[in-house]
């Protein structure tokens, strides 16, 4: 009988092709080559599965590289805009880079005509139609007019058939002549210096000549570029005003000295702002985190800085000298109101003796920066503070993109782990190690569920929830719910009695408490992120694929029981549901329930040959009468009392409380059923 051909060379070939970023067809050809070489059916199936995994990893890596290239281009754009002083050059750079970032057929920018009361096409890139290049829009007309009127981004996969916009013959003729179909427009916002509503100083567009749905990431990227562009246009305008002031002041010799001083101060402020921006951008490019940005801003503005996530949790607190700043508790309502005001005005605001700047990506709030100890900020310092918010937003977007890409790959591992835990346990553990997840260490298993309307937001909440949490954790959507595997902290790793790997046993003591605490924390945080009640059930800790899959099923049963009990929007573990969890949960994990209620007494009888369990049964069976119980057991009443004292020592002083007594009686009946032939 011929010797079976090994699949190992073909698997190594897949890795080599993946490392060389080979085309997808080259990866698919490996399975065909293995089949032609006579690889056995089982090994051939493994080669085909490995080919599928390699194709998915290749796709994720390419998407990751594309996002890195986009963000690098965005940082380059920030440097180009900061270095330019010519308004026409600034506008051309904005439009050219917008087209490059989104990979569209064309990009263009409109600016308002204050005298005519409308907006006009100022700069285009990739346009071929003279009609389109000279187009003018009234306020509220077309997609661009609506963006300028509402100061909000709008996107359409097919402008010609989209009824949301006010179509006019002139605008539609220009769009048709240019051949545009999919269009995205974002406002260039400049906040009022008096704290009023933000002013739209233009609209930036990216468009394709074919139907194209624009995603949230593309809206956020173009909005971030528009934020840079608004600052750059404002800076170019300020420089133009400065030049005009110089010309006027030069004509008046008596004011020349004062004018020179003003120009020097303004130039110094601009140079300081540019240097600060370069410093902050360099921090992001070198892989710095939010604390590094906070430390740089605290030094530049000579005041302590704190950064908070949208829910108010502290991300960083730094003094001017780089040390830790004892910020104390910040009123959540005050912080939320201040952040909303900053978002509405697109400027930093001063409230309660502190300066607050919202960190935005489009309309999404990513973080909030608070500056302490500065009653007043000159315009240059205020712009520096606001520019720090833009850079912080880019940093958080970059880190979120990386986290989302990694979590998609980890989600595939979670799906295989929960659906096929017995197929290749060693392979699952190895895949987990490559992704930084140790499946052989204790993990808590959480299952979260919300309403159908908020389900999509719950899946998106996994990354920000896990971001900054315990390392070695992962989340993924599975069977219509969000599944989280959380690594255990100190004191959380106790595995319940039973098999060595914790499979098939209910955690007790600190472990059960850790699962319930994690479920409650997740329900609160995810509910705040989603904006709707989120119900979370937890199980574990467990380790190993089989035990983790079993813990997932237990958490699902607990989740169903919680819905029956009306505990929607809460977090809990099965032991915390008591006997109702056993009665209502699918699968009826009777052994775990009996162990959690009677475990200490059962182990005491097994180790010492006593009859505490039998005494408890007789005591409850006789309605709590010591006299009738001693007759039932054929012992002296003092013996019954001594045995019940021992039960109290093992189970606690409240063992005979009505609710505990009910659980004990149910556990005694179930235990009797388990041992009766």
PyMOL commands that set and color helices and strands:
alter all, ss='L'
color gray80, all
select helices_A, chain A and resi 8-19+24-36+41-83+87-102+130-133+142-150+159-161+169-178+216-251+253-285+290-301+332-345+379-419+425-434+455-466+510-530+545-564+574-584+590-608+612-621+626-633+637-651+658-675
alter helices_A, ss='H'
color red, helices_A
select strands_A, chain A and resi 106-113+118-125+136-137+154-156+182-190+199-208+305-309+314-318+349-351+354-361+364-371+443-449+474-478+481-487+535-542+571-573
alter strands_A, ss='S'
color yellow, strands_A
deselect
rebuild
show_as cartoon
